[in-house]
């Protein structure tokens, strides 16, 4: 098995090179260099599903993502691969490859049969790898790349005396290659502007596809890149319109809001089961699904005003969530049904849904501070200062205090401390509007026998309950400006540079003029030249396909 060990050693070296480059890029200002992003777990799974079908299962432990400037999508350009992470990627890749070449799937997924199943067959291996490789690497394979992959398959097949096992090893090395795991922006000389550079067509295709679909480019988009269509405004717009009209846009929008709303935090969310017996991992999963269904139905299906996600009474519920909300629901067993809360009900919009009020609470109690902070930071893109290290939270945490029975009373007493008052006054008046919801997301009227006061204020807009808060967020101009900022950063993989500030302002203006329609915003971003801006290669570097070929030659996995 020496050929396998050598192949894996080459992968490790290549991933180390990528990781070092990413760490070095962390020290540079935003927009100063090409962005290299590691695929997320969801993107990895989506690529495998698109290429081989949903019957191929992806199991294993992926390297953790990091959140940067409010988004995992921006943290993806700052993450590396550890030694243990490489081992996990190897296990995942081998498992996927083994399924693809298994007797159960080979007749469907491999377009040819070897002359002898116990020996190498370069022609059949080349046919499979030449079709699979471009979908994995998101661009055509160089001749030497294909030749190298075929050789790995042949060497392994000879040693193992099995064509399919050899082909599986070759496929596994591609699935754990940096060229698959990382998305790299490649600059090439711009033939229309002497001395200037542009993002090469295949990088454009990836930029566009992961932004709109959270997936690798499909064959039609890769063909458009190959034919040069993406380098013209007309050709680019044609592909953008096609992708926005596709049902796959829903998957891309779900991925964006999953990131923006911080749903990855549900992985570590815990509730006190003695206090909130209804809340469990299934409720947490359904809560996320409720919000994502609500958002995609409004924004993608109905093409409604973006701000309506904060005030809508229409949503989707599962039987389990209906029990948390304590409302009647007629739905298929384990299924979902539409539901509309009556006018005047405080449960309006995503801010009052379980996914928001439960996520931004403590295990055993609600938290107006955490909820107010989340409204500011997640929905309005307003940074809240970190509290001093020496703050004493004992009074706030004492829910059994006979003098201060409600969270409002405890926070009022706590905020008399001058070091605490400044921050609390920009969070608590918002979060107190959600005090009718306990930490598990259920509606309540009192705390410790005392009626809960849900009046509050958001930047001068006063309200009496969660419904009023929803209207205040809806009417705050910071809310649509925030989603524009998040969407542009999500697609770029970085914060817009200083000289791109005018572009973001134009996006915000266009979003407003278009009635705050989210698909229209995505189109504005995806058809903008700024979205494909790329830094010129460093001195002495080779640009475009030549640069890519050299990188591939240096990092290619060899026996």
Beta strands, then each sheet from edge to edge (+ up, - down):
strand 1: 36-38
strand 2: 182-184
strand 3: 187-189
strand 4: 197-199
strand 5: 314-318
strand 6: 336-340
strand 7: 446-447
strand 8: 450-451
strand 9: 456-458
strand 10: 461-463
sheet 1: 1+ 2-
sheet 2: 3+ 4-
sheet 3: 5+ 6-
sheet 4: 7+ 8-
sheet 5: 9+ 10-
end
